[in-house]
Structure formats: C-alpha cells, structure tokens
C-alpha cells in the first residue's frame, strides 16, 4: 500500500509543479530575457546527462580511441549534422555503440 501512496504523491507533486508554471506563465507577463534564457535549459540539462556517460564511462576521464561510447557519440554527432533527423541520430549512435562493443 505504501508504494501506491508514493506513486500518488509523486504524481500529484509533479502535476502541481508543472501546472503552476503553466498557470503562472499564462497569467503574468514574462520578460523577454527570461524567455530567451529558458530556451537554453533543455540543451544544458541534456548535456549534463549525456557527457559524463560518454566521457567518463568508468568514472574516469577517457578520451582515447578505446572509449566506445565516445566514438559512437562522435558518429551520432556526424549523423545529426548530416541528416538533421533525431531518429536517425539515435539509431546511428546505438548501432555504432553496439558494433564497437561487439567488434572490440
């Protein structure tokens, strides 16, 4: 029963936080600088999640050619620049990582 209470409270808290921002942004005039700054939040958060996993696979900085995640990430970046397609980028990165791990 406790797990269901945790799920319910977590869901209500998440909904409350998100709804409050939607409600506040709809009712108040937000300065242009805030809108412009908030555009950079998703890439910053995504970078904070991805880069440690790519550059520090064993909790140590590894920028060598033996780092399969780094090589797969570089291939994903090249595919992203070439195709501008998120799905192709993800698939190329995953396929490259799988190939590097199986081959080496």
Helices and strands as residue ranges (DSSP letters): H 2-27, H 32-38, H 41-55, H 68-83, H 86-103
